[in-house]
Amino acid sequence: QVRLQESGPGLVKPSQTLSLTCTVSGASINSENTYWSWIRQYPGKDLEWIGYIHYSGHTYYIPSLQGRLTISLDTSKNQFSLNLSFVTAADTAIYYCVREDGNSSGGDYWGQGIRVTVSS
Amino acid sequence: EIVLTQSPATLSVSPGESATLSCRASQSVGTHLAWYQQKPGQAPRLLISDASNRATDIPARFSGIGSGTDFNLTINTLEPEDFVFYFCQQRRNWPPTFGGGTMVETK
């Protein structure tokens, strides 16, 4: 049974860095042709895919977050992480970590999500 | 960036009836389209990948069809737990994008 679990702070101050970790169980983060993604959902329900990392270390970030977003892997702990710097209220959302199979469209396993509020 | 437009925003259906949800892409996505269901307080759950392939453990009453720019999700014989939110997502072009969603409510 594949499981993903997000962890991190629920409240971050403006201009600080948001750091979240996704712990994966039941699957190896070193799986070929698997992408480990972060997706966020705004209070109005809109979903935004923000970036991924492949086991090779290759990453892709959405253009609007280039320069602020870093996604990294820790293969020894079977985890991947998100760091988003200089956060503002616009980054307030539920953040999900997601596994995507490179052979098909769609994220087949999602974490339960972590609600992050940016506020002073 | 590919824009996905879902219609209707809200669909009112009686239990036991069928529902058809639409997702239209601003340009062709081939069959690189997925459908998700989201219940209150939960993460989205993959229903359909590659436009028409049911994901693991998804009941046969859920079916997807389409290619290019026009896609439908049909739910046959609606069960009480089906009256929730549904999203489509394309993965043809980067970045992947989502539709605005359709809420299926009880008539």
Interface residues (C-beta under 8 A of the other chain):
Chain A: K45 D46 L47 E48 W49 Y60 I62 P63 Y96 E100 S104 S105 G106 G107 D108 W110 G111 Q112 G113
Chain B: T31 H32 L33 A34 Y36 Q42 A43 P44 R45 L46 I48 S49 D50 A51 N53 A55 T56 F85 F87 Q89 Q90 R91 R92 W94 P95 P96 T97 F98 G100 G101
